[in-house]
Amino acid sequence: MDCSDNGTDKTMKTDKTRGAANLPTQQGKVLERLAYEANQDLIAAVLNAERIDSFSGGSIDLISGIDAIATIENRQVGIALRCRRSDYHSLTLNRHITDPYSQVHSLLKTLDSELHYIAPAFIIQINGLNQDYRGSGTLLRVNVRQFAKYLKLLIDRNLLQQFYNEQLKAYEFNEQTLEGSLSIAGFKCFCLQ
């Protein structure tokens, strides 16, 4: 799960795999666990999942970014979970593509048929966490493969750089861009208020 403070503390330290606005790893893991526990039913509902099992912080999370496994129509699919204290109406991918730790690389790996890579099928981002860690803004559901195809198209057309936010040290895609660029199955925004 990627828990971001979205820049409220510009002096915070980050490790080599986290973006500029992310909480320090230990603090982020606590926040993500609390947010997952508070929103588990919501996550299951937007995925039409019969069951969700958390693997946040485990080896599958560290290797592939899968924070949970959802059982959907008797199939297990990986989920990358993100939580945001504020709702900025956007999805970010940490690090510039020239950085080997860029999240863009992780998504592009899902398109390589020769690479047997365990990857999430969906990104679920819960925005506007309240004091009880429940989402109170929006929830974004993104199909990873469709998003990866869109990223590849942007790279091929030399358009990816326009989405890079230097202050965040991340690519930022607003809801309108995602909605206009991905099919209905590729992106869905749910209002939680």
Secondary structure by P-SEA (a helix, b strand, c coil): ccccccccccccccccccccccccaaaaaaaaaaaaaacaaaaaaaacccccccccccccccccccccccccccbbbbbbbbbbccccccccccccccccccaaaaaaaaaccccccccccbbbbbcccccccccccbbbbbcaaaaaaaaaaaaaaccccccccccccbbbbcaaaaaaccccccbbbbbcc
